[in-house]
């Protein structure tokens, strides 16, 4: 992804890298090409990180919301948040006023 970069928007940076990478960088890329190579590699890696983060955010689910939706889909359903909370509190798990779960005696 070759871009023309405005020199006034660039920042100088010193990085450390393993010796074998340094040698390969100097062996295969002539002076003046190394910075653009590194910039392109970083842009590619950052784009991949962003995409992975976007996928993770999409995969996050709301288990209580899903449970409520399931309860509401039942013929005699219509579960409420308070009803679920009371049911949980009858067992070993407790739920506080914000819906956070904790084990009885470990709050």
C-alpha positions in Angstrom: 0.0 0.0 0.0 2.3 2.7 -1.3 1.3 6.2 -0.1 2.8 9.6 -0.5 3.4 10.7 3.0 3.7 14.4 3.8 7.2 14.8 5.3 5.9 17.4 7.8 3.6 14.8 9.3 6.3 12.2 10.0 7.8 11.4 13.3 11.3 10.1 13.9 11.5 7.0 16.1 14.3 4.7 17.3 13.5 1.0 17.6 15.4 -2.0 18.7 15.2 -5.3 16.8 17.0 -8.6 16.7 20.3 -8.5 14.8 19.2 -11.0 12.2 16.3 -8.7 11.2 18.5 -5.7 11.0 21.0 -7.5 8.7 18.1 -8.7 6.5 16.6 -5.2 6.3 20.0 -3.8 5.2 20.7 -6.7 2.8 17.4 -6.6 0.9 16.4 -3.0 1.1 18.5 -0.1 -0.1 18.7 3.1 1.9 15.6 5.3 1.4 13.4 2.2 1.0 13.7 0.9 4.6 11.4 3.4 6.3 8.6 2.9 3.7 8.9 -0.9 4.1 8.6 -0.7 7.8 5.7 1.8 7.6 3.8 -0.5 5.2 4.5 -3.6 7.4 3.2 -1.7 10.5 0.1 -0.5 8.6 -0.7 -4.0 7.6 -0.3 -5.4 11.2 -2.3 -2.6 12.7 -5.1 -3.1 10.2 -5.1 -6.8 11.1 -5.2 -5.9 14.9 -8.1 -3.5 14.3 -10.1 -6.2 12.3 -9.5 -8.8 15.1 -10.6 -6.3 17.7 -13.8 -5.5 15.7 -14.6 -9.2 15.4 -14.1 -9.7 19.1 -16.4 -6.8 19.9 -19.1 -8.3 17.6 -18.8 -11.7 19.3 -19.4 -10.3 22.8 -22.8 -11.4 24.0 -25.2 -10.4 26.7 -26.1 -13.7 28.5 -28.8 -12.1 30.6 -30.3 -10.5 27.5 -30.2 -13.8 25.6 -31.8 -15.6 28.5 -34.6 -12.9 28.7 -35.1 -13.3 25.0 -35.4 -17.0 25.3 -37.8 -16.7 28.2 -40.0 -14.3 26.3 -40.1 -16.7 23.4 -41.7 -19.4 25.6 -45.5 -19.7 25.3 -46.0 -18.9 29.0 -42.8 -17.1 29.4 -42.1 -13.4 30.1 -39.2 -13.6 32.4 -38.1 -10.5 34.2 -34.7 -9.4 35.4 -35.8 -9.5 39.0 -37.2 -13.0 38.5 -34.0 -14.2 37.2 -32.1 -12.5 40.0 -34.3 -14.2 42.7 -33.8 -17.6 41.1 -30.1 -17.1 41.1 -30.1 -16.0 44.7 -31.8 -19.2 45.8 -28.7 -21.1 44.7 -25.1 -20.7 45.6 -24.6 -17.7 43.3 -25.7 -14.3 44.3 -26.5 -11.2 42.3 -26.1 -7.7 43.6 -28.3 -4.7 42.7 -26.2 -4.1 39.5 -26.6 -7.7 38.4 -23.0 -8.7 39.1 -22.7 -12.4 40.2 -20.7 -13.6 43.1 -20.5 -16.7 45.3 -22.3 -16.6 48.5 -19.9 -15.4 51.3 -17.3 -14.1 48.8 -18.4 -10.6 48.1 
